[in-house]
Amino acid sequence: MSEPGPMPPASRRPRVTFREAVAVWCRVAALSFGGPAGQIAVMQRILVDEKRWVSQERFLHALNYCMLLPGPEAQQLATYNGWLLHRTAGGLVAGLLFVLPGFLSVLALSVLYAGFRQTAAVEALFYGLKPAVLAVVVEALVRIGRRALGSRTRLAIAAAAFVAIFYLDLAFPLIIVLAALTGYLRGRWGPARSVDPPEDAPADEASQAEGGGTAAETGPPALGRTFRVVAVWLAVWWAPVFALWAIAGGGSIWVQEGLFFSKTAVVTFGGAYAVLAYIAQRAVEDFGWLAPGEMLDGLGMAETTPGPLIQVVQFVAFMGAYRNPGPLDPLVAGIAGSVVTTWVTFAPCFLWIFAGAPYIEWLRGRKALGDAMSAITPAVVGVILNLAVWFALHVIFGEVVERPAGPGHLWVPVWSTLDPAALVIAAGAFVALLRFKLAMIPTLLGAALLGALLRALLGV
């Protein structure tokens, strides 16, 4: 296939109808497997290379700023591009369709898990799935690290972020703020480039952007419009939580989940991998919604279904409400928990895009923001490394203890609880993904079957 030629000016490109866009967003949603990297690649191929509805420069600009926002960057990127094409209606359709397949899939799997996971067959399948999910996390870390850690400065930022979250237990938003501040200050007073970009960073294509306008030509957005958008989407976000508070009381499981996942929605910087360790620890240790190994079961569901990986929070909420149903049937309570949690997880995403996208477009090309953003990516790599280590300890070992060490703490495995079968499955899945480039879903399914076989043969 020949490479696409230069994108024609906006005045000569055919107008994209809303019906055409809806069909394409359905296609993007159906193909949104493989986590953020795979989902972004699907949108790049369809929107930029195939349809040529969005220029490469504007697509990358949108992606860069979505990485700065809390929440799932791929879903926000779809919403942003939908907004570019058809403003609010386009953003709503693109964002909602992106979430819908994953919501339905994870809900169905959560119902099956809650009702049948005690059977030997289902337990055996999930036994093999957990270490394979660990391999997916590690493979994502390697893939992102190769692209993001191309200089000593980036390596230092990643290492500092890992130490800060794993050893010192600093909050993730604080780590992101410190990284952004480091990039900004080095850009202003340091060398010409504060944090060197990867060698394959794309060239600027501002001349191909839609409309051909620049920030100076378009001017800043109207503040009145911004205030209206923020007010509307804050009401959309919080209305269900307040309604449940009035009906069921502040101590109900659904209000607890609404408040907790509203909080995580505003600290989920850098995608799902970066915040899952925090969610898992709170859900297991503080709330008791999950057993220690069940978070990986939920992540396995999210990995094998379309949509954002952060959809795993739906599984967490379902199990929490299923086990604390109050006056409702457990299944009904679990479904209600899923709906509430999905609502408060994704409603803020529309707020960030609809309120911020006009400013993001206006600020295109501003060097200060680029300098700050360049330091955030390696910091996210350090946080993902923390997640990989935390998951590895809890998958490969049956018992892990927390021990104080100087100003921080360390998670130390009990070596006598090593699970050799889980270690073998994790290593095999990692080799299949990284060395043989096997697709993620076949790898996970193969690991699940291998786990079932080993469990049957060895009785592990």
C-alpha positions in Angstrom: 0.0 0.0 0.0 1.4 3.4 -0.9 1.8 6.1 1.7 -0.9 8.7 1.8 0.0 12.0 0.2 -0.2 15.4 1.9 -3.6 16.2 3.4 -5.4 18.8 1.2 -6.4 22.1 2.7 -9.7 22.2 4.7 -11.4 24.1 2.0 -10.9 21.2 -0.5 -11.7 18.3 1.8 -15.1 16.8 1.6 -17.4 17.6 4.5 -17.8 14.7 7.0 -21.5 14.0 7.6 -22.7 13.1 11.1 -24.0 9.8 9.8 -20.6 8.9 8.3 -18.9 9.8 11.6 -21.3 7.7 13.6 -20.5 4.7 11.4 -16.8 5.2 11.9 -17.1 5.6 15.6 -19.0 2.3 15.8 -16.1 0.8 13.9 -13.5 2.3 16.2 -15.4 1.1 19.3 -15.6 -2.5 17.9 -11.9 -2.6 17.3 -10.8 -0.9 20.5 -8.9 -3.9 21.9 -5.3 -3.9 23.1 -5.2 -1.1 25.6 -4.4 2.5 25.0 -1.6 1.8 22.5 -3.9 -0.4 20.3 -6.8 1.9 20.6 -4.8 5.0 19.6 -3.3 3.0 16.7 -6.8 2.2 15.5 -7.8 5.8 15.5 -4.6 6.8 13.8 -5.2 4.3 11.0 -8.8 5.1 10.5 -9.1 8.9 11.1 -5.7 10.0 9.9 -4.4 7.5 7.3 -7.6 6.0 5.9 -10.3 8.7 6.1 -8.0 11.6 6.4 -10.5 13.5 8.4 -7.9 14.8 10.9 -4.4 15.9 10.1 -1.4 14.1 11.7 -0.4 17.3 13.5 -3.7 17.9 15.1 -4.2 14.2 16.0 -0.8 14.2 17.8 -1.6 17.5 19.5 -4.8 16.1 20.8 -3.1 13.0 22.0 -0.4 14.9 23.8 -2.8 16.9 25.8 -5.1 14.0 26.5 -2.1 12.3 28.2 -2.1 15.3 30.6 -5.7 14.9 31.6 -7.0 12.5 34.3 -8.9 9.6 32.9 -8.5 7.1 29.9 -6.5 8.9 27.3 -7.8 6.8 24.4 -11.5 7.5 25.2 -10.7 11.2 25.6 -8.8 11.2 22.3 -11.9 9.7 20.6 -14.1 12.4 22.3 -11.7 15.1 21.3 -11.6 14.1 17.6 -15.4 13.7 17.6 -15.6 17.2 18.9 -13.3 18.4 16.2 -15.5 17.0 13.6 -19.0 17.8 15.0 -18.5 19.7 18.2 -20.5 18.6 21.2 -22.8 16.1 19.4 -19.7 14.5 17.8 -17.8 14.3 21.0 -20.7 12.7 22.8 -21.2 10.0 20.2 -17.5 9.2 19.9 -17.0 9.0 23.6 -20.1 7.1 24.5 -19.7 4.5 21.7 -16.1 4.0 22.7 -17.2 3.0 26.2 -20.4 1.1 25.4 -18.9 -2.3 24.2 -16.6 -2.5 27.2 -19.3 -1.7 29.6 -21.6 -4.4 28.3 -18.8 -7.0 28.1 -17.4 -6.4 31.6 -20.9 -6.3 33.1 -21.7 -9.7 31.6 -18.4 -11.2 32.7 -18.8 -9.7 36.2 -22.2 -11.4 36.5 -20.7 -14.7 35.4 -17.7 -14.3 37.8 -19.9 -13.5 40.8 -22.2 -16.4 40.1 -19.9 -19.1 38.9 -16.3 -18.3 39.9 -16.4 -20.9 42.7 -16.7 -23.7 40.3 -13.4 -25.5 39.6 -13.4 -24.8 35.8 -13.8 -21.0 36.2 -11.3 -20.8 39.0 -8.8 -22.8 36.9 -9.2 -20.5 33.9 -8.6 -17.4 36.1 -5.6 -19.1 37.7 -3.8 -19.0 34.3 -5.2 -15.6 33.4 -3.6 -13.7 36.3 0.1 -14.2 35.4 -0.7 -13.6 31.8 -2.1 -10.2 32.7 1.1 -9.5 34.6 3.0 -10.2 31.4 0.7 -7.7 29.5 1.5 -5.0 32.1 5.3 -5.7 31.8 5.1 -5.8 28.0 3.3 -2.4 28.1 6.1 -1.1 30.4 8.8 -2.3 28.0 7.0 -0.9 25.0 6.4 2.5 26.5 9.9 2.7 28.1 11.6 2.1 24.7 9.9 5.1 23.3 9.8 7.4 26.3 13.2 6.9 27.9 15.6 8.1 25.2 17.8 10.2 27.3 19.5 10.3 30.8 17.1 13.0 31.9 14.1 10.9 31.1 15.6 7.9 32.8 16.3 10.0 35.9 12.7 11.3 36.0 11.3 7.7 35.6 13.6 6.4 38.4 12.6 9.3 40.7 8.9 8.7 40.0 9.3 4.9 40.8 11.1 5.6 44.1 8.6 8.3 45.0 5.5 6.0 44.7 6.9 2.6 45.5 9.2 3.5 48.4 8.0 6.9 49.7 4.3 6.4 48.9 3.8 9.9 47.4 0.5 10.6 45.8 0.4 10.1 42.0 -0.9 13.6 41.2 1.9 15.2 43.2 4.5 13.1 41.2 2.9 14.4 38.0 3.0 18.0 39.1 6.6 17.7 40.2 7.5 16.1 36.8 5.7 18.8 34.8 7.3 21.5 36.9 10.8 20.0 36.3 10.2 19.9 32.5 8.9 23.5 32.5 11.8 24.9 34.6 14.4 23.0 32.5 12.8 24.3 29.3 13.0 27.9 30.6 16.4 28.0 32.2 18.1 24.7 31.2 19.5 23.5 27.8 17.7 24.2 24.5 15.6 21.0 25.0 14.6 20.2 28.5 13.8 16.5 28.0 14.9 15.1 24.7 12.1 13.5 22.7 12.3 10.0 21.2 14.3 9.9 18.0 11.1 8.9 16.1 9.1 11.8 17.3 7.0 13.1 14.4 7.7 16.3 12.7 5.4 19.3 13.0 2.7 19.4 10.4 1.0 22.6 11.4 0.5 23.6 7.8 -1.8 20.6 7.4 -4.1 21.4 10.4 -7.8 21.7 9.8 -8.9 25.2 8.9 -5.3 26.3 8.5 -5.7 28.6 11.5 -3.2 29.4 14.2 -3.7 30.2 17.8 -3.1 33.9 17.2 -5.7 34.0 14.5 -8.5 32.2 16.4 -8.0 33.9 19.7 -8.9 32.6 23.2 -12.3 30.9 23.9 -15.1 32.9 25.5 -15.1 32.6 29.3 -18.9 32.6 29.4 -19.1 29.5 27.3 -16.5 27.8 29.4 -18.5 28.5 32.6 -21.7 27.1 31.1 -20.0 23.9 30.0 -18.4 23.4 33.4 -21.7 24.0 35.2 -23.6 21.6 32.9 -21.1 18.8 33.2 -20.6 19.1 36.9 -24.3 18.7 37.3 -24.3 15.7 34.9 -21.4 14.2 36.9 -22.8 14.6 40.4 -26.6 14.4 40.0 -26.8 10.6 40.2 -24.6 10.5 43.3 -26.7 13.1 45.2 -29.9 11.4 44.1 -28.6 8.1 45.5 -27.5 9.9 48.7 -31.1 11.2 49.1 -32.7 7.8 48.4 -30.3 5.3 50.1 -28.3 7.5 52.5 -24.7 8.5 52.6 -23.5 5.1 54.0 -24.9 3.1 51.1 -22.5 1.1 49.0 -23.5 3.0 45.8 -22.8 6.4 47.3 -19.4 5.1 48.7 -18.5 3.8 45.2 -19.7 7.0 43.6 -17.6 9.1 45.8 -14.5 6.9 45.7 -14.5 6.5 41.9 -15.3 10.2 41.4 -12.1 10.8 43.3 -10.1 8.3 41.2 -11.5 9.9 38.1 -9.6 13.1 38.9 -6.3 11.4 39.8 -6.1 8.8 37.0 -3.3 10.6 35.1 -1.4 8.5 32.6 -4.1 5.9 32.0 -5.4 2.9 33.9 -2.1 1.2 34.6 -0.9 4.2 36.6 -3.8 4.2 39.1 -4.7 0.5 39.3 -2.3 -0.2 42.2 -4.0 2.6 44.2 -7.5 1.3 43.4 -6.5 -2.3 44.1 -5.0 -1.4 47.5 -8.0 0.7 48.6 -10.6 -1.8 47.3 -8.9 -4.8 49.0 -7.4 -3.3 52.2 -9.7 -0.4 53.1 -13.1 -1.3 51.7 -13.0 -5.1 51.6 -14.8 -5.1 48.2 -12.3 -7.6 46.7 -9.9 -10.4 47.8 -6.2 -9.7 46.9 -6.1 -11.7 43.7 -9.5 -10.6 42.3 -8.2 -7.3 41.0 -6.1 -9.2 38.5 -9.2 -11.2 37.5 -11.0 -7.9 36.8 -8.0 -6.6 34.8 -8.1 -9.8 32.8 -11.7 -9.0 31.9 -10.8 -5.5 30.9 -7.8 -6.6 28.8 -9.9 -9.1 26.8 -12.8 -6.9 26.0 -13.0 -3.7 23.9 -12.9 -0.3 25.5 -10.7 1.5 28.1 -8.8 -0.6 30.6 -10.1 1.7 33.3 -13.4 -0.2 32.8 -11.9 -2.6 35.4 -13.4 -0.3 38.0 -16.8 -1.5 36.9 -15.9 -5.0 38.0 -14.6 -3.7 41.4 -17.8 -1.8 41.9 -20.0 -4.7 40.9 -18.3 -7.1 43.3 -18.4 -4.5 46.1 -22.1 -3.9 45.7 -22.8 -7.6 45.1 -21.3 -8.5 48.5 -23.0 -5.5 50.2 -26.4 -5.4 48.6 -28.4 -3.8 51.4 -32.1 -4.3 50.8 -31.6 -5.2 47.1 -31.0 -8.6 45.4 -27.2 -9.0 45.1 -27.3 -9.1 41.3 -29.4 -5.9 41.1 -27.1 -4.2 43.6 -24.1 -5.2 41.6 -25.5 -3.9 38.3 -26.4 -0.6 40.0 -22.9 -0.3 41.3 -21.5 -0.9 37.8 -23.7 1.8 36.3 -22.9 4.4 39.0 -19.2 3.7 38.8 -19.1 3.8 35.0 -21.1 7.1 35.1 -18.8 8.9 37.5 -15.7 7.5 35.8 -16.5 8.8 32.3 -18.7 11.9 32.9 -15.6 13.9 34.0 -13.9 12.9 30.7 -16.5 14.8 28.8 -16.1 17.8 31.1 -12.3 17.9 30.5 -12.7 17.7 26.7 -15.7 20.0 26.2 -14.4 22.7 28.6 -10.7 22.3 27.7 -10.5 21.4 24.0 -11.1 25.0 22.8 -8.2 26.2 25.0 -6.1 23.2 23.8 -6.6 24.3 20.2 -5.9 27.9 21.1 -2.6 27.0 22.9 -1.2 24.8 20.1 2.5 25.5 19.7 3.1 27.1 23.1 6.6 26.0 24.1 6.1 26.2 27.9 3.3 23.6 27.9 5.4 21.4 25.6 8.3 21.5 28.0 6.1 20.6 30.9 4.4 17.8 29.0 7.7 16.3 27.9 8.6 15.3 31.5 5.3 13.7 32.3 5.7 10.7 30.0 8.8 9.3 31.8 7.2 9.9 35.2 4.3 7.8 34.1 6.7 5.0 33.1 8.1 5.0 36.6 4.6 4.7 38.0 3.8 1.8 35.6 6.9 0.1 36.9 5.6 0.4 40.4 2.3 -1.3 39.2 4.2 -4.1 37.5 6.3 -4.8 40.6 3.2 -4.7 42.9 1.3 -7.1 40.6 4.3 -9.4 40.2 4.7 -9.8 43.9 1.1 -10.6 44.5 0.8 -13.0 41.5 4.1 -15.0 41.9 4.0 -15.2 45.7 1.2 -16.2 47.9 2.2 -13.8 50.7 3.7 -10.4 50.6 4.5 -8.3 53.7 5.1 -4.5 54.1 8.2 -3.6 56.1 9.4 -0.1 57.1 12.8 0.9 55.7 14.1 4.4 56.6 11.8 7.2 55.6 9.7 4.8 53.4 8.6 1.2 53.2 9.2 -1.9 51.1 7.0 -4.8 50.0 8.9 -8.0 50.6 7.7 -11.5 49.4 7.7 -14.5 51.6 9.9 -16.8 49.4 8.4 -20.0 50.7 5.1 -19.0 49.1 6.5 -18.8 45.5 4.2 -20.3 42.9 6.3 -21.9 40.2 3.4 -22.6 37.9 2.4 -18.9 37.9 6.0 -17.9 37.3 6.2 -20.2 34.3 2.9 -18.9 32.8 3.9 -15.3 33.3 7.3 -15.9 31.6 5.7 -17.8 28.7 3.1 -15.0 28.1 5.8 -12.4 28.2 8.0 -14.2 25.6 4.9 -14.7 23.4 4.0 -11.0 23.5 7.4 -9.5 23.3 9.5 -12.0 21.3 7.0 -13.6 19.0 4.6 -10.6 18.8 1.6 -12.8 19.5 -1.6 -10.9 19.8 -2.8 -10.1 23.3 -6.2 -12.0 23.3 -4.7 -15.3 22.0 -2.0 -15.0 24.6 -4.4 -14.5 27.4 -6.7 -17.3 26.3 -3.8 -19.6 25.9 -2.5 -18.8 29.3 -6.0 -19.4 30.8 -6.1 -22.8 29.2 -2.6 -23.6 30.3 -3.5 -22.6 33.9 -6.5 -24.8 33.8 -4.4 -27.7 32.6 -1.6 -27.2 35.2 -4.2 -26.9 38.0 -5.8 -30.2 36.9 -2.5 -32.0 36.5 -0.6 -30.6 39.5 -3.4 -29.7 41.8 -2.0 -26.2 42.4 
